Amino acid sequence: MTFGDPGFLLPTLFPELLLHQSPGNDTNATMDMESSEFCFVYHAKDAGRIYQHFANQDNSEENSNKVLLIDPLQPWQDILKILQTCKRVAASSLHGIILADSMGIPSLWFQFARGKYSSYSEGYFKYQDYFLSIGREGANKMAPIVDTNQVFDISRYSAPLPTQDREAIANRLLASFPYNEFVKTKTRSSD
């Protein structure tokens, strides 16, 4: 049985939105967006407090202005483009992690300190389910993070998924789609 998240397919289904060939790598000279060392895709429930958390971050010269906060409520096409400028992606949003993984960008699952039973937390099951679907059993098991400065600890990030693995996951998901359950229809012309 195949299981996984269809969000992983976005780079496969919409290659025209990809800014360059090597995800997570900012070497493309034609890219018109500035790259960011660290990006954070917050869950919509975290919107009211995310800026407060990162306003108190370590503003040492080493970490200053390195976190690009990505609003999950903007169009998904924009999020996909912005993520490609990130060298690392931390996220309290599952789909932030999924998109980073689908493009080969190192990712970090970040949960705020209120714990897994808090109304602020998304819980752990869906994250572990996703990690199992991409072959990362046991990865990213962590206690909720209190200190947002831990986003700067690169040792916490999962290694990027190799291209071959990403392609295999996408192909497996595409092959599992029940095309025979859908009726083909003609699109009406506007004339």
N, C-alpha and C positions, 0 to 999 in steps of 0.2 A: 504494500500500500504506500502510495506517495503522499507525503504531507509537506506543506511549506506555505510560505506567504506569497501571494501573487505580487505584492509590492516589489519583490526581488526581481521581477520581470521587467520593470520599467526601462532599464538601460537596453535590454534586449528588444523590447517592443517599440521603443522610441529612440533609435540610435541617432536620429537627427538632432536630438537634444544634448548629445555628448559633445563636450568642448574639445576633447583631445583623445588620443588613442590609449594613453596610459593613465588609468584612474589613480587619483591620489598623488599624481606626479605633476608638479607645476612647471615642467620644462618646456611646455608649448609656448613658443614666442607669439603666437597669434591670439592667445587668450587675452581678452580685454578686461578681465576681472582680476583684482589683486588677490594673491593667495593669503591664506590665514594659517598660522601654525596650529591653532586649536579652534574648533567650532563646537558649539553646544546647541543641539536641537532639543528644546524643552517641550514637555507635554503641555497641551493647552491648559490643563489644570494648574500648571506651575507659572503661568503668565504673570500673575499678580505679584509674585515674590522673586522671580528669577533675577530681575535687575538688582534687587536689594542684595541677594546673595553674592552676585559677582561685583557689585559696587564695593564690597568688603574684601575683595580678593587681594592677594599679595601683589601690590603694584611695584614690586622691585623692578629694576631695569630689565632683568631677565624675563619676567612675566608680563610686563606692562603692555597693555593693548593687544594681547595675543588671543583673546577669546572673542570670536564672532558669535553673537547670539542670533540664532535663526528662528524666526517666528513660524510656528507650524501652521498658522492660519492663512499664510499666503498661498498663491497657486502652486500646485505640486511641481509644475514645470520650472518655476523659479527656484524652488527648494532644490530640485535636482541639479540645476545649473550652479547654484551657490555651493552645494556640497562638493562639487568637483574642484573648487578652489581651496578645499581644506586638506591639510596634511594629516590631521587626526580629527575624529568626530566623537565627542562624548554626547550622550543623549539620555534624557529621562523619557523620551518618546520611543517606543519600540520601532516605529517606522523610520526614525532617524538612524537607528542602528542597521536596520534592514537595507536602507538605501546606501549607507556607507559600505556595508559588506558587499552589496551587489556591484559596487564600482571599485572594489579592491582598496578601500581606505581603512586604515586601522581604526577600530571602534572601541568605545568604552561604555558599558551600561552604568548609568549613574542614577541612584535612587536617593532621594532626600532623607533626612534623618528621622522622620516621624515613624518609620517602621512599616512593615508590610501590611499591617492591619489598619493603618491610618487611611482616612478618606483622601489623603494627599498622595497615596501610593497606588501604583497600578498593580501591585502584587507581583509575585514571582513566576507563576505558572506559565503565562503567555511568553515570557522571555525564555524560560527554560525550554518550552516547546519549540520556539523558533531556533534556539541554539542546537537542539537535537536535530532539527530538520536540515541544518547545514553541516552536521558532523562535528559540532563543538560540544560534545558531551562534557559536562562539568565545567565548561568555560564560564568565566564571568560570575562565578558564585562569589558574592561579596556581601558584607554587611552594608547597610545603608551608609552613605557617606555624609558626614556632617560638614566637613571642610571643603569648600569648592576649590581650594588650592590643589587638591588631589587630582584635579583635571589636568594639571601640568606634569603629573608623574607618568612619563611615557611607558614605564614598566607595567602599568596597569592595563594598557591597551592590548586588545587582541591583535595578533598578527593579521595582515591583510590576507584575504582569501586569494590563492593563486588563480590566475586566469582560467586554467584548465578546470579547477573546482567550480568556479562561478559559472562557466559554460555548462558543466555537467548538471549543476543544480537547476539552471534555467531550462535546459533541455528536458530534464525529468519533469519539471512543473508543466511545461508546454505539452509534453506527451500525455500527461494525465488529464488534460482538459477533455470533458465529455462532448466533443463536437457533435456527435450523433444525436444528442439530446436537444439540439437547437435547430430551428427551422430557418432556412435561408430565405430572406425576403429581398425584394428589389427596392431600391431607394427611389422615392418619388422625385421626379425632376421638378424644378421650380417653374417650368413653363406650362 
